[in-house]
Amino acid sequence: MADISNVPSHLLAHEHYRQMLVRDGERRFQEWHSEYLRYQRKFLKDQENRIKELENLRKDIHTDHKRRSEESRQEFLHYQNKFLNEMRRY
């Protein structure tokens, strides 16, 4: 709050009112800013959770792909060996 001792008495009410408006504006800004920061933290936490979920899904897909590729490869080798054994008979 500003020093109002040097303000003329006929302007004192105006200065007091101006100071009240400034304090009210600061209070309202702090309320708004606090709410903004709360929403920002909530958004960032949600974004972090979504990134983790996507990363876990990517890992699961990669693991499944490796497993299925190996199964397919083993099946191919099985049939290849079967075919080669058949060919050797002739």
C-alpha angles and dihedrals in degrees: 000000000000123000106261097184092100095048114106113249094243089057096042095093090051093048091047090050091048091051090050089052091050092050091047090049091050091048092050091047091051090050091049094044093049090051091047092051091049091053090045092054090047091050094048092048090050090048091050091050092050091050090051091049091050092047091050090049090049090051091048091050091048092050092048091048091052091049094048092045090053091048090050091048091050091049091049091050091049092054092041090055090046090051093047091050090051090050092051090058091066 
